[in-house]
Amino acid sequence: MTPSPPPFHFHPLKSSTMPMKLLRPDPPEYSAGGRPRTQALLRPHRRTNPFIWFAAFLCVILIVLLIAAGILTLIIFLIIKPRNPSFDTTSATLNAIYLDSPAYLNADLTFLANFSNPNTKIDVVFEYASIELYFLNRLVAAQLLPPFVQRRGEAKLQAVHMISSQVYLPPEIALELVTQVRTNRVFYSVRGTFRVRAIFGVGHLSYWLYGRCQIELTSPPSGVLVARSCRTKR
């Protein structure tokens, strides 16, 4: 006979109960004023001051007007196509020139500056006019002219008196000056720097203008202009 399996005995498990801890929310933090901190961080909504809205509106209007004025000025400028005023010299006199001790220049030069406005519809104002005299790229004299107005198509002659007093020259430049005086040919460079305002209708445009003239004169005391080369550019 086959032996029977041993009898199976069922033993119920004893449930082990573990104590459960209930999670409680942390108490709210309070600010110094007695209100919860979260409410203290949220600022109450405030209405914008009407004057601020009015000021912002005026700023927008002003910006729009400025942009419109700039566009209108540009359109008029492109239609009229203004030309640059020109700077030239028609005559010059070298009254005196000599070296003192032996590298200090003393000289007296007078020339006639010619300012021309070639535009037929635009007036120009020379707000700033500075003229400098150079010998071999060495500044030897300078003159500042008062502001002036040039009507459309107008030419203006301005006498400019340039005086060099005790201007130091390096030995090689001083030697070149002596050589030019002996050969009866003295070369100067006249440089003009101008701040010009072009006026057309209700608009205007300001810009810098630069004039350059290379002049050749005979020796003093009766030095006269014998040749020149001038150009004007922006």
C-alpha positions as CSV (number, residue, x, y, z in Angstrom):
1,M,0.0,0.0,0.0
2,T,1.1,3.5,-0.7
3,P,1.7,5.5,2.4
4,S,-0.6,8.5,2.7
5,P,0.9,12.0,3.1
6,P,1.0,13.5,6.5
7,P,-2.0,15.5,7.4
8,F,-1.7,19.3,6.6
9,H,-2.3,21.6,9.5
10,F,-3.3,25.2,8.8
11,H,-2.1,27.8,11.3
12,P,-3.5,31.3,10.9
13,L,-0.8,34.1,10.9
14,K,-0.9,36.5,13.6
15,S,-1.3,40.0,12.2
16,S,1.4,42.4,13.6
17,T,-0.1,45.8,13.9
18,M,2.3,48.7,13.7
19,P,1.4,52.1,15.0
20,M,0.7,54.6,12.2
21,K,1.8,58.2,12.6
22,L,-0.6,60.8,11.3
23,L,0.9,63.6,9.2
24,R,-0.2,67.0,10.3
25,P,0.4,70.2,8.3
26,D,3.0,72.6,9.7
27,P,1.5,75.6,11.4
28,P,1.6,78.7,9.2
29,E,4.4,81.2,9.8
30,Y,3.3,84.6,10.7
31,S,5.0,87.9,9.8
32,A,5.7,90.7,12.2
33,G,2.3,92.3,11.4
34,G,0.4,89.2,12.5
35,R,-0.6,88.1,9.0
36,P,0.5,84.8,7.4
37,R,3.8,85.1,5.6
38,T,2.4,83.9,2.3
39,Q,-0.1,86.7,2.4
40,A,2.5,89.2,3.5
41,L,4.6,88.4,0.4
42,L,1.7,89.1,-2.0
43,R,1.4,92.8,-2.4
44,P,-2.1,94.2,-2.8
45,H,-3.0,95.4,-6.3
46,R,-2.7,99.1,-6.8
47,R,-4.2,101.1,-9.6
48,T,-1.8,103.0,-11.8
49,N,-1.7,106.7,-11.3
50,P,-3.5,108.5,-14.2
51,F,-0.7,111.0,-14.5
52,I,1.7,108.1,-15.3
53,W,-0.6,107.0,-18.1
54,F,-0.8,110.6,-19.4
55,A,3.0,111.0,-19.3
56,A,3.5,107.7,-21.2
57,F,0.9,108.8,-23.8
58,L,2.8,112.1,-24.3
59,C,6.1,110.3,-24.7
60,V,4.7,108.0,-27.4
61,I,3.2,111.0,-29.2
62,L,6.6,112.8,-29.0
63,I,8.5,109.8,-30.3
64,V,6.1,109.4,-33.3
65,L,6.4,113.1,-34.1
66,L,10.2,112.9,-34.0
67,I,10.2,109.8,-36.3
68,A,7.8,111.5,-38.7
69,A,9.9,114.7,-38.8
70,G,13.1,112.7,-39.5
71,I,11.4,110.8,-42.3
72,L,10.1,114.0,-43.8
73,T,13.5,115.7,-43.6
74,L,15.1,112.7,-45.3
75,I,12.6,112.8,-48.1
76,I,13.1,116.5,-48.7
77,F,16.8,116.0,-48.6
78,L,16.7,113.3,-51.2
79,I,14.4,115.4,-53.4
80,I,16.4,118.6,-53.2
81,K,19.9,116.8,-53.3
82,P,21.9,119.6,-51.7
83,R,25.5,120.2,-52.7
84,N,28.3,121.0,-50.4
85,P,29.6,124.5,-50.0
86,S,33.1,125.1,-51.3
87,F,36.2,126.6,-49.7
88,D,38.8,128.2,-51.9
89,T,41.4,131.0,-51.9
90,T,41.7,133.5,-54.7
91,S,44.7,135.5,-53.5
92,A,47.4,135.4,-50.8
93,T,50.3,137.6,-49.7
94,L,53.4,136.5,-47.8
95,N,54.5,139.7,-46.0
96,A,57.3,138.3,-43.9
97,I,59.0,135.1,-43.0
98,Y,62.3,134.4,-41.1
99,L,63.8,132.1,-38.5
100,D,64.9,133.2,-35.1
101,S,67.5,131.5,-33.0
102,P,67.7,129.5,-35.5
103,A,64.7,127.2,-35.4
104,Y,61.8,129.4,-34.4
105,L,59.6,130.5,-37.2
106,N,58.1,134.0,-37.5
107,A,55.8,134.7,-40.5
108,D,53.0,136.9,-41.7
109,L,50.6,135.6,-44.3
110,T,47.3,137.0,-45.5
111,F,44.9,135.2,-47.9
112,L,41.4,135.7,-49.1
113,A,39.1,132.8,-48.3
114,N,36.2,132.3,-50.7
115,F,33.1,130.5,-49.4
116,S,30.5,129.6,-52.0
117,N,27.0,128.1,-51.6
118,P,26.1,126.4,-54.9
119,N,22.6,125.4,-53.8
120,T,19.6,127.3,-55.3
121,K,17.1,126.2,-52.7
122,I,19.1,125.8,-49.5
123,D,20.7,128.3,-47.2
124,V,23.7,127.3,-45.1
125,V,25.0,128.4,-41.8
126,F,28.7,128.1,-40.9
127,E,28.3,127.5,-37.2
128,Y,32.0,126.7,-36.7
129,A,34.9,127.7,-38.9
130,S,38.5,126.9,-38.0
131,I,41.4,127.5,-40.4
132,E,44.9,126.2,-39.9
133,L,48.2,126.9,-41.7
134,Y,50.8,124.1,-42.2
135,F,54.3,124.0,-43.4
136,L,55.4,120.5,-44.3
137,N,52.6,119.0,-42.2
138,R,53.8,121.2,-39.2
139,L,51.1,123.5,-37.7
140,V,52.4,127.1,-37.7
141,A,49.3,129.2,-37.4
142,A,45.5,129.0,-36.7
143,Q,42.5,131.2,-36.9
144,L,38.9,130.9,-35.7
145,L,36.3,132.7,-37.8
146,P,33.0,133.9,-36.4
147,P,29.8,132.1,-37.5
148,F,28.1,133.4,-40.7
149,V,25.2,132.7,-43.0
150,Q,25.3,132.1,-46.7
151,R,22.1,132.5,-48.7
152,R,21.4,130.2,-51.6
153,G,23.7,130.9,-54.5
154,E,25.8,133.3,-52.5
155,A,29.6,133.7,-52.3
156,K,31.5,135.3,-49.4
157,L,35.0,136.6,-49.3
158,Q,36.8,136.6,-46.0
159,A,40.2,138.0,-45.3
160,V,42.2,135.7,-43.1
161,H,45.4,137.0,-41.4
162,M,47.7,134.2,-40.2
163,I,50.7,135.1,-37.9
164,S,53.4,132.6,-36.8
165,S,55.2,133.8,-33.8
166,Q,58.1,131.9,-32.3
167,V,56.9,128.5,-33.7
168,Y,59.5,125.8,-33.2
169,L,60.6,123.9,-36.3
170,P,62.7,120.7,-36.3
171,P,66.1,121.2,-37.9
172,E,65.2,119.4,-41.2
173,I,62.0,121.4,-41.6
174,A,63.8,124.7,-40.8
175,L,66.5,123.8,-43.4
176,E,63.7,123.2,-46.0
177,L,62.1,126.5,-45.3
178,V,65.4,128.3,-45.8
179,T,65.9,126.5,-49.1
180,Q,62.4,127.4,-50.3
181,V,62.8,131.1,-49.4
182,R,66.1,131.2,-51.4
183,T,64.6,129.6,-54.4
184,N,61.7,132.1,-54.3
185,R,59.0,129.3,-53.9
186,V,57.3,128.8,-50.5
187,F,54.7,126.1,-50.1
188,Y,51.9,126.2,-47.5
189,S,48.9,124.0,-46.8
190,V,45.7,125.6,-45.6
191,R,43.2,123.4,-43.9
192,G,39.7,124.4,-42.9
193,T,37.3,122.5,-40.6
194,F,33.7,123.7,-40.7
195,R,30.4,122.8,-39.0
196,V,27.7,123.5,-41.5
197,R,23.9,123.6,-41.1
198,A,21.9,123.3,-44.3
199,I,18.4,124.8,-44.0
200,F,15.6,123.8,-46.3
201,G,12.0,124.7,-45.4
202,V,11.2,123.8,-41.9
203,G,14.0,121.2,-41.7
204,H,17.7,121.4,-41.4
205,L,20.7,119.1,-41.5
206,S,24.1,119.6,-39.8
207,Y,27.4,118.0,-40.9
208,W,31.1,118.6,-40.9
209,L,32.9,119.9,-43.9
210,Y,36.7,119.9,-44.6
211,G,38.6,122.2,-47.0
212,R,42.1,121.7,-48.2
213,C,44.3,124.1,-50.2
214,Q,47.9,123.7,-51.3
215,I,49.3,127.2,-52.1
216,E,52.6,128.3,-53.6
217,L,53.9,131.8,-53.1
218,T,57.0,133.8,-53.9
219,S,59.3,134.9,-51.2
220,P,58.7,138.0,-49.1
221,P,58.5,140.9,-48.7
222,S,56.3,140.9,-51.8
223,G,55.3,137.3,-51.8
224,V,52.3,136.7,-54.0
225,L,50.2,133.6,-54.9
226,V,51.4,131.9,-58.0
227,A,49.6,128.5,-57.8
228,R,46.9,126.8,-55.8
229,S,45.0,123.5,-55.6
230,C,41.8,123.4,-53.4
231,R,39.1,120.8,-52.7
232,T,36.2,120.5,-50.3
233,K,34.7,117.3,-49.0
234,R,32.5,115.9,-46.2
